[in-house]
Amino acid sequence: MRDRKRFTIITPVYNDWESFAHLLREIEATMPAPEYCIRVTAVDDCSIAKPAATGVSGSIEHVEVIRLAVNVGHQRAIAIGLVEKADSADAGDFVAVMDADGEDRPTELKQMIDLIYAQPETALVAQRRRRSEGIGFKLFYFAYTCIFRLLTGRRISFGNFSVLNRQHLLQLVHNQNLWNNFAATLIHSKIPYTLVPTARGRRYAGQSKMNFVALVTHGLGAISVFSDTVFVRILLASLTLFMLSLLGILTVLGIRFLTDLAIPGWTTTVIGFATLVSLQAIMMPVMIAFLQLSNRSSFQSAPKAFASLQIERIYTLYPTAPDHLRAAAG
């Protein structure tokens, strides 16, 4: 059995350095040394605010910041952090992804870390067993999961909070879909995963930056990962609609010419409406087909090949270098 559990935590941060410092303190309180040996990588998504002193001195042995040159958004920040740790010799046995605002709780990270050492061949993902958001968010999230299942045939009930082994990490960073949505890419890559029931924590500080537009964009990004499946399902739905419209036209014509039940003017109206529906049923898959062919003809870069171009610099936040070393480096 290992004496110490060594792993790396990747967390995206945008200006919320107060919460980040709080997260580090809670991690150390929850997973103390010497049993745990932790490295933390904060992906600074081009924040305006600057990180402060961390205040750590226990199980967290190293804190680094990957400063991005431009703001790329939450999902791409996670992708860049994963790329940087994929080939890192000091990343430890596993890599955890979590938010820094307190909604992903260190107590449940500890549960996931302890569990993955017992079953390292499968990824662990956090599934909210209850949500504390407002009714509007809950309704939107329910609609999102229903639409996702309808269009892709898959269930999605987890987000970014997860723990991966090194092999799974390498699979993800070579998958171009990681730019769009982490959770959907994990499903798409066929990496085996286990759902771990969790509860949403309270934010340490500030307000959530997730608004309605960001939520819709996040949902569309997840669905786009399965664009091939979505296209086939829309094609089948359009074909079904076309056949029903054609059947409706034939039925109306049969009533008109073979019976005395037709209402004056009714046949023309119904046939006109059914013809319009038929044309739309044909045009929709044709347009989507052209978009699919266009996407296939253009080369999509995997995060592994592109992430380094987004990085402005990487620096250590803890341990702090002595003054004379910092002066020499400057």
VOGU-192917 format. One line per field, with one value per residue (C-alpha): residue number from 0; residue in three letters; y, x, z. Coordinates in nm, 4 decimals. Layout:
BEGIN
n = NUM;...
res = ala;...
py = Y;...
px = X;...
pz = Z;...
END
This chain:
BEGIN
n = 0;1;2;3;4;5;6;7;8;9;10;11;12;13;14;15;16;17;18;19;20;21;22;23;24;25;26;27;28;29;30;31;32;33;34;35;36;37;38;39;40;41;42;43;44;45;46;47;48;49;50;51;52;53;54;55;56;57;58;59;60;61;62;63;64;65;66;67;68;69;70;71;72;73;74;75;76;77;78;79;80;81;82;83;84;85;86;87;88;89;90;91;92;93;94;95;96;97;98;99;100;101;102;103;104;105;106;107;108;109;110;111;112;113;114;115;116;117;118;119;120;121;122;123;124;125;126;127;128;129;130;131;132;133;134;135;136;137;138;139;140;141;142;143;144;145;146;147;148;149;150;151;152;153;154;155;156;157;158;159;160;161;162;163;164;165;166;167;168;169;170;171;172;173;174;175;176;177;178;179;180;181;182;183;184;185;186;187;188;189;190;191;192;193;194;195;196;197;198;199;200;201;202;203;204;205;206;207;208;209;210;211;212;213;214;215;216;217;218;219;220;221;222;223;224;225;226;227;228;229;230;231;232;233;234;235;236;237;238;239;240;241;242;243;244;245;246;247;248;249;250;251;252;253;254;255;256;257;258;259;260;261;262;263;264;265;266;267;268;269;270;271;272;273;274;275;276;277;278;279;280;281;282;283;284;285;286;287;288;289;290;291;292;293;294;295;296;297;298;299;300;301;302;303;304;305;306;307;308;309;310;311;312;313;314;315;316;317;318;319;320;321;322;323;324;325;326;327;328;329
res = met;arg;asp;arg;lys;arg;phe;thr;ile;ile;thr;pro;val;tyr;asn;asp;trp;glu;ser;phe;ala;his;leu;leu;arg;glu;ile;glu;ala;thr;met;pro;ala;pro;glu;tyr;cys;ile;arg;val;thr;ala;val;asp;asp;cys;ser;ile;ala;lys;pro;ala;ala;thr;gly;val;ser;gly;ser;ile;glu;his;val;glu;val;ile;arg;leu;ala;val;asn;val;gly;his;gln;arg;ala;ile;ala;ile;gly;leu;val;glu;lys;ala;asp;ser;ala;asp;ala;gly;asp;phe;val;ala;val;met;asp;ala;asp;gly;glu;asp;arg;pro;thr;glu;leu;lys;gln;met;ile;asp;leu;ile;tyr;ala;gln;pro;glu;thr;ala;leu;val;ala;gln;arg;arg;arg;arg;ser;glu;gly;ile;gly;phe;lys;leu;phe;tyr;phe;ala;tyr;thr;cys;ile;phe;arg;leu;leu;thr;gly;arg;arg;ile;ser;phe;gly;asn;phe;ser;val;leu;asn;arg;gln;his;leu;leu;gln;leu;val;his;asn;gln;asn;leu;trp;asn;asn;phe;ala;ala;thr;leu;ile;his;ser;lys;ile;pro;tyr;thr;leu;val;pro;thr;ala;arg;gly;arg;arg;tyr;ala;gly;gln;ser;lys;met;asn;phe;val;ala;leu;val;thr;his;gly;leu;gly;ala;ile;ser;val;phe;ser;asp;thr;val;phe;val;arg;ile;leu;leu;ala;ser;leu;thr;leu;phe;met;leu;ser;leu;leu;gly;ile;leu;thr;val;leu;gly;ile;arg;phe;leu;thr;asp;leu;ala;ile;pro;gly;trp;thr;thr;thr;val;ile;gly;phe;ala;thr;leu;val;ser;leu;gln;ala;ile;met;met;pro;val;met;ile;ala;phe;leu;gln;leu;ser;asn;arg;ser;ser;phe;gln;ser;ala;pro;lys;ala;phe;ala;ser;leu;gln;ile;glu;arg;ile;tyr;thr;leu;tyr;pro;thr;ala;pro;asp;his;leu;arg;ala;ala;ala;gly
py = 0.0000;0.3498;0.5624;0.8836;0.9626;1.1918;1.3739;1.7064;1.9321;2.1493;2.4381;2.7290;3.0746;3.4038;3.6879;3.4754;3.4461;3.4894;3.1699;2.9974;3.0737;2.9496;2.6293;2.5597;2.5976;2.3679;2.1066;2.0947;2.0734;1.7879;1.5920;1.6481;1.5417;1.2979;1.0754;1.3164;1.4951;1.7452;1.9768;2.2432;2.4080;2.7161;2.8051;3.1844;3.2691;3.6121;3.7560;4.1262;4.0596;3.9121;3.6051;3.6663;3.4587;3.1053;3.0471;2.6740;2.4760;2.1206;1.8533;2.0947;2.0918;2.3055;2.5650;2.6930;2.9322;2.8917;3.2447;3.2499;3.5248;3.5737;3.4766;3.1436;3.0444;2.7828;2.4678;2.5640;2.6713;2.3208;2.1687;2.3724;2.2731;1.9056;1.9320;2.0859;1.8030;1.5178;1.4857;1.6254;1.3836;1.5434;1.5355;1.2319;0.9234;1.0985;1.4344;1.5922;1.8647;2.0918;2.4485;2.6885;2.8665;2.6140;2.4472;2.1417;2.0380;1.9126;1.6607;1.4854;1.5195;1.3235;1.0556;1.0334;1.0216;0.7427;0.5514;0.5817;0.4356;0.1267;0.1176;0.3084;0.1704;0.3858;0.7622;0.9041;1.1815;1.3729;1.3498;1.6032;1.4143;1.7444;2.0942;2.4229;2.6572;2.8523;2.7088;2.8751;2.7013;2.3662;2.3866;2.4805;2.2020;1.9475;2.0682;2.0499;1.6891;1.5890;1.7565;1.6065;1.2561;1.3093;1.4293;1.2075;0.8993;0.9433;1.0523;1.3350;1.3936;1.5272;1.8225;1.8948;1.7648;1.4409;1.2359;1.0681;0.8387;0.9292;0.7018;0.8575;1.2026;1.1309;1.0093;1.3304;1.5770;1.4166;1.4501;1.7699;1.7798;1.8671;2.2304;2.2301;2.0366;1.8261;1.6045;1.5280;1.4468;1.2038;1.0219;1.0426;0.8991;0.5822;0.6136;0.3976;0.6115;0.5714;0.8213;0.9413;1.1068;1.4561;1.7696;2.1201;2.3313;2.6998;2.9578;3.0850;3.4426;3.6589;3.5736;3.3115;3.4375;3.1784;3.3532;3.2314;3.2919;3.1015;2.8134;2.7877;2.8021;2.5327;2.3076;2.3568;2.2802;1.9475;1.8548;1.9522;1.6781;1.4251;1.6142;1.2966;1.1271;1.4434;1.4638;1.1038;1.1516;1.4733;1.2987;1.0151;1.2608;1.4623;1.1472;1.0444;1.3904;1.3786;1.0376;1.1530;1.4642;1.2511;1.0149;1.3132;1.4406;1.0994;1.0673;1.4086;1.3307;0.9998;1.1726;1.4391;1.2111;0.8850;1.0052;1.2765;1.3870;1.6659;2.0239;2.2865;2.4504;2.2120;1.9915;2.2801;2.4158;2.0830;1.9856;2.3261;2.2954;1.9358;2.0335;2.3135;2.0729;1.8238;2.0871;2.1891;1.8235;1.7878;2.1155;2.0745;1.7598;1.8955;2.2097;2.0103;1.7703;2.0588;2.1845;1.8369;1.7976;2.1421;2.0508;1.7242;1.8975;2.1394;2.0069;2.0360;2.0700;1.8630;2.0543;1.8685;2.0434;2.3885;2.4589;2.5941;2.8798;3.0166;3.0353;3.3656;3.2231;2.9634;3.0609;2.9152;3.0653;2.8298;2.7646;3.1245;3.1661;3.3468;3.7177;3.6846;3.4164;3.6285;3.9238;3.7101;3.5778;3.9299
px = 0.0000;0.1294;0.2498;0.1236;-0.1475;0.0047;-0.2197;-0.2724;-0.5774;-0.6604;-0.8994;-0.9903;-0.9921;-1.1210;-1.0586;-1.1897;-0.8584;-1.0199;-1.2168;-0.9072;-0.7111;-1.0053;-1.0158;-0.6481;-0.6924;-0.9957;-0.8126;-0.5307;-0.7757;-0.9631;-0.6648;-0.3742;-0.0122;0.1534;-0.1159;-0.1778;0.0737;-0.1024;-0.0040;-0.2485;-0.2607;-0.4784;-0.5565;-0.5819;-0.8275;-0.6704;-0.7904;-0.7698;-0.7144;-0.3849;-0.3487;-0.2560;-0.0509;-0.1857;-0.1340;-0.0657;0.2045;0.0786;-0.0274;-0.0174;0.3462;0.3213;0.0840;0.1353;-0.0560;-0.0964;-0.1642;-0.3551;-0.2895;-0.6615;-0.9875;-1.0904;-1.3759;-1.4219;-1.4139;-1.1090;-0.9230;-0.9767;-0.8567;-0.5337;-0.4693;-0.5169;-0.2743;-0.0074;-0.0389;-0.0677;0.3085;0.4169;0.6362;0.5422;0.1624;0.1294;-0.0852;-0.4126;-0.5460;-0.8572;-1.0661;-1.2754;-1.4029;-1.2374;-1.5498;-1.6493;-1.9352;-1.7122;-1.6360;-1.2938;-1.4659;-1.6057;-1.2772;-1.1200;-1.3876;-1.3162;-0.9375;-0.9636;-1.1997;-0.9885;-0.6849;-0.9006;-1.0259;-0.7733;-0.8965;-1.2114;-1.2613;-1.4716;-1.7224;-1.9350;-2.3110;-2.5200;-2.7696;-2.9375;-2.9059;-2.9333;-2.9789;-3.2967;-3.6019;-3.5084;-3.1698;-3.3220;-3.5826;-3.3221;-3.0900;-3.3734;-3.4603;-3.0924;-3.0550;-3.3765;-3.2701;-2.9215;-3.0641;-3.3141;-3.0488;-2.7570;-2.9143;-2.6846;-2.7432;-2.5373;-2.5731;-2.2331;-2.0071;-1.6356;-1.5767;-1.3856;-1.0703;-0.8789;-0.5811;-0.2921;-0.4038;-0.7505;-0.5947;-0.3889;-0.6984;-0.8843;-0.6127;-0.5919;-0.9677;-1.0598;-1.4013;-1.2359;-1.2365;-1.6180;-1.7199;-1.5242;-1.8087;-1.9500;-1.6011;-1.5490;-1.8681;-1.7788;-1.4300;-1.5824;-1.3639;-1.5214;-1.6500;-1.8276;-2.0792;-2.0096;-2.3096;-2.2236;-2.3966;-2.3363;-2.1362;-2.1768;-1.9644;-1.6759;-1.7074;-1.8640;-2.1370;-2.1520;-2.0513;-2.2741;-2.5653;-2.8367;-2.6287;-2.3352;-2.5646;-2.7090;-2.3606;-2.2429;-2.5358;-2.4833;-2.1132;-2.1989;-2.4437;-2.1923;-1.9555;-2.2044;-2.2701;-2.2628;-2.5244;-2.7357;-2.7257;-2.8436;-3.1263;-3.2420;-3.2240;-3.4450;-3.6882;-3.7074;-3.7646;-4.0436;-4.1998;-4.1776;-4.3472;-4.6247;-4.6800;-4.6939;-4.9374;-5.1496;-5.1610;-5.2632;-5.5292;-5.6762;-5.6803;-5.8508;-6.1192;-6.1630;-6.2059;-6.3319;-6.5856;-6.8429;-6.6878;-6.4615;-6.5358;-6.5092;-6.1648;-6.0381;-5.8414;-5.6362;-5.5551;-5.4444;-5.2390;-5.0695;-4.9787;-4.8570;-4.6465;-4.4828;-4.4013;-4.2585;-4.0286;-3.9023;-3.8471;-3.6288;-3.4371;-3.3380;-3.1225;-2.9762;-2.8539;-2.7179;-2.5455;-2.3589;-2.2499;-2.1291;-1.9317;-1.7802;-1.6694;-1.5180;-1.3201;-1.1604;-0.8893;-0.9758;-0.6745;-0.6718;-0.5919;-0.2603;-0.1347;-0.2732;-0.2937;0.0601;-0.0137;-0.2736;-0.0356;0.1253;0.3409;0.3532;0.4753;0.4923;0.2708;0.3895;0.6497;0.7611;1.1186;1.3579;1.4045;1.7560;1.6385;1.3444;1.5772;1.8151;1.5280;1.4017
pz = 0.0000;-0.0807;0.2093;0.0489;-0.2027;-0.4638;-0.7091;-0.8847;-0.8745;-1.1779;-1.1246;-1.3558;-1.1927;-1.3248;-1.0761;-0.7858;-0.6007;-0.2587;-0.3138;-0.4498;-0.1306;0.0776;-0.1284;-0.0637;0.3127;0.3121;0.1038;0.3570;0.6462;0.4780;0.3431;0.5811;0.5498;0.5552;0.4026;0.1143;-0.1068;-0.3334;-0.6163;-0.7318;-1.0754;-1.1149;-1.4772;-1.4701;-1.7483;-1.8114;-1.4790;-1.4019;-1.0308;-0.9106;-0.6858;-0.3221;-0.0803;-0.0458;0.3258;0.2792;0.4538;0.4930;0.2443;-0.0523;-0.1563;-0.4690;-0.6178;-0.9706;-1.1930;-1.5696;-1.6901;-2.0212;-2.2765;-2.3498;-2.1833;-2.3392;-2.1099;-1.8402;-2.0574;-2.2627;-1.9495;-1.8110;-2.1405;-2.1314;-1.7705;-1.8558;-2.1475;-1.9257;-1.6720;-1.9247;-1.9739;-1.6393;-1.4453;-1.1118;-1.1570;-0.9318;-0.9748;-1.0614;-1.1785;-1.0279;-1.1925;-0.9720;-0.9499;-0.7072;-0.5818;-0.3132;-0.5005;-0.5516;-0.1953;-0.0766;0.1537;-0.1513;-0.3376;-0.0518;-0.0934;-0.4661;-0.4179;-0.1600;-0.3899;-0.7059;-0.5298;-0.4743;-0.8374;-1.0519;-1.3843;-1.3929;-1.3833;-1.1007;-1.1700;-0.9205;-0.9648;-0.7729;-0.5573;-0.4798;-0.6212;-0.4328;-0.7288;-0.7975;-0.9698;-1.3010;-1.3143;-1.2152;-1.4913;-1.7497;-1.6363;-1.6550;-2.0064;-2.1045;-1.9868;-2.1690;-2.4954;-2.4645;-2.4280;-2.7104;-2.9563;-2.8536;-2.6972;-2.3948;-2.0374;-1.8889;-1.5176;-1.4140;-1.4779;-1.4435;-1.0892;-1.1491;-1.0908;-1.3770;-1.4088;-1.6397;-1.9249;-1.9341;-1.9199;-2.2299;-2.4143;-2.3385;-2.4391;-2.7845;-2.8341;-3.0231;-2.8531;-2.5222;-2.6371;-2.6237;-2.3142;-2.0665;-1.9393;-2.2851;-2.4164;-2.1301;-2.2354;-2.6066;-2.5516;-2.3973;-2.0893;-1.8160;-1.5315;-1.1996;-1.0641;-0.7105;-0.5372;-0.4110;-0.2860;-0.4165;-0.1725;-0.0908;-0.2680;-0.0597;-0.1844;-0.4550;-0.7026;-0.9740;-1.3200;-1.4870;-1.6585;-1.8943;-2.2086;-2.0585;-1.9610;-2.3130;-2.4654;-2.2251;-2.3205;-2.6936;-2.6490;-2.4862;-2.7623;-3.0339;-2.9130;-3.0548;-3.3798;-3.5936;-3.3770;-3.3669;-3.7483;-3.7918;-3.5424;-3.7084;-4.0469;-3.9220;-3.7616;-4.0845;-4.2889;-4.0518;-4.0774;-4.4577;-4.4720;-4.2378;-4.4515;-4.7671;-4.5980;-4.4977;-4.8567;-4.9897;-4.7203;-4.8021;-5.1745;-5.1046;-4.8973;-5.1640;-5.4667;-5.3188;-5.0607;-5.0034;-4.6720;-4.8038;-4.6919;-4.9709;-4.9659;-4.6986;-4.9375;-5.0798;-4.7340;-4.5895;-4.8952;-4.8974;-4.5296;-4.5704;-4.8735;-4.6742;-4.3921;-4.6442;-4.7962;-4.4530;-4.3631;-4.6734;-4.6411;-4.2755;-4.3152;-4.6415;-4.4640;-4.1702;-4.4109;-4.5742;-4.2314;-4.1349;-4.4576;-4.4067;-4.0549;-4.1740;-4.4479;-4.2014;-3.9706;-3.6016;-3.3727;-3.0547;-2.7334;-2.7108;-3.0254;-2.9577;-2.5839;-2.5384;-2.7801;-2.5357;-2.2387;-2.1461;-1.8662;-1.5895;-1.2448;-0.8940;-0.6246;-0.3492;-0.2242;-0.2617;-0.3760;-0.1365;-0.2028;-0.3454;-0.5929;-0.7058;-0.7573;-0.9620;-1.1727;-1.2353
END
